[in-house]
Amino acid sequence: MKKNTFGDRFTQHQNQSGPICPTDAFRTGWLETYCEKIAELKVFEDKVPNHVLVNEYEAGQGIMPHVDGSLYYPTVTTISLRSHTLLDFYKPLQSSESGDGTSQIHSTSLEERYMQSLLLEPRSLVIVRDDMYKVYLHGIAECKSDIMTDKVANIDLCETANIGDNLKRTTRVSLTIRYVPKILKAKLMFGKKR
């Protein structure tokens, strides 16, 4: 997977942020156009996105199930280019308190925690927010084709696929467009609260 980040001097790599490029590099040309169109949808309230992560996935590549964390506004938008993919959603690991007051995690496989998928068609925009962003994990399976089943929640809305179709993946480019609150920048620059 190839990765490039554009934005208001933010990137995330293993829960760290740092300078990337000047703001004016982000606010030029085609990238700004898409950010403005997404801002018009009010998914970030009255904010304009200020962070774009560009990923290229070859057929067979994916990304393990994860939550995005607290660095970002609790909404993420992604534009898919060139190829489709399935974005899979999973329940989080469940834990409970044992009789001695310690917390125990109930070990379950990803297959047992799988909920549903969304078909991300080429040139589509997906918006993930609320519990789907904050609670549930999302990921992309490492496979070269996807069989459409009734677990693809948006299959009836898609133009390129029907239940039973086997869609071959090709190289996919994703534009993950977010808003990073400025307050985080100050906290990261000056360290933890004292």
N, C-alpha and C positions, 0 to 999 in steps of 0.2 A: 504494500500500500504506500503510495506517495502522499505527502501531506504538506500543505502550505497554509499559512495563517495570515490574514490581513485584518487590520482593525485598529482600534484605539489603544495601541501599545499593549495588547494583551494576547497571551496564548496560554493554553493549559497543557502541561506535560507532566504527568504523575503528580497532579495537584499543586503545581508551581506555576507562577505567572512571571512574565518578564517583558522587556521591551522587544518589539518586533519591527515596526516601521512607523514612520510619521503618519499622523492622522490624514494629511493631504493625499497620501498614496491611496488611502481607503476611499476617499471622497472624490474619486474621478471615474468618469466613463460608465461602462456597463454595470459595474458592481454597485455603484451608487443608485442606478436606476432600479435594480431589484430591491435594494434596501428600502428605497422610498415607497415602492409598491407594497412591500410587506408592512411598512409603517402605516400606510393608508388603511390596512385591515384592522388596526388598533390592537393587534395581538400583544404588543408591549405597552399597552395603554397609550399614552401620548409620546412615547419614546421612539426614536429612530434607531434601528440596529447599528451597532458600532463594532461588531466582531464577525468575521467570516472565516470559516475553516474550509479549505478546499481539499478534498480527499479523492484519490483515484484508486478504484478497486478493479483489479483484473478478475476475470471469471474464475471462480473458485475461492476468492478471498472474501473474508467477512470481518466482523468485529464481535468480540465476545460480549455477552449480556452485561449491562452496566447501568448505573444511574449517572447523570452528568455532574452532580454535585452542586454546591452552593455558590460557586463563583459567578454563576450566571443568573439572570432574571429567570424565574421558574417557567419559562416557555422556550421552546426551540423550534425553529423552522428550517426545513431542508428542501432544497430543489435538487431533483435527480436529473442527470443528463446522460445521454447516450444509451444506457441500458436500464432495464427494470431491476428491482430487487424485492425481496420480502423483508419487511421490518417486523421482527418477532418480539412479542411481549411476554414477560414472565412474572409470576408472583415472586415477592421477596422471600428469603429464607424466614421461616417462622421460629421464634424462640419462646420458651416458657420458663418460669421459675420452678426449680425443683424444691423438694422439702427442706433442704438445708440452706435455702436462700440464694443459691447460685443459679445463673442463667444457663439453660441448655438449648442448643440449636438442634432442631429436628432436621436431620440430613435427608434431603430429597433430591432426586436428580432433576436436571433441567427439563427432561421430558415430562416429569410429574408436575412441574411448576409452569409449564407452557400454557398460555392462555389463548392467544390468537395472533394473527399476522395482518399486516397491511401490505397490499401490493403497491409499490411505488413505481409508477410508470415513468418512462422518459418524459421530461419536461413537466413533471408534476411537482406540486408543493404540498408538503405535509407539515402540519402544525401539531406539536405534542406539548400538552400543558396539563395543569391540575394534577390529579392522581397519576395519570399516565406518565407524567414527567417526574413527580416527586416520590412516588411509592414504587411503581413497577419498573422492572429492568427492561431494557430494550437492546436488541442486537441483531446481527445479520449472520446467518449460518454460512459456513464455508462450503459452498457447493457450486457446481457449474450449471445447474438447472433447477427449476422450481416447479413442482406439481401443484396446480391450483385445487384446493379443497374447500369444503364449507367452513374451515377455520380461517380463511382469508376474509376478514370482516367486511371489506369494501368491494368484493368481487362483482357484485351487482352494479356497481357504479363505474367499473373500469371498462374502457373501450377496447383494450387489446387482449383480453383473456376471459375465459369461461371456466367453470368448474370442470376438471378433468384435463385441461390443457397442461402440457409440459413446456415451460418457457425456458429457452436456453439463455444463459447470461453471457454478455460480452463485457467489455471494459465500461465501467460506470464511473462517472464523476459526480460527487455530491458537493453542494454548496450549503454548509451548515451556517445559518445566519442567526445571530443572537444579539441581545442587548446585555452589556456588562455595566452594572451600576457603578458610577464614579466613586462611590464610597469605598468600594473594594480596593480601588487603586491606592487610596490613602492608607488603608489598613495594611496592604502588602508592602508599601514603601516604608512605613514607620514601624512595622512589626506589631506584635501582640499588644493588647491593652495592658496598661500597668495598673 
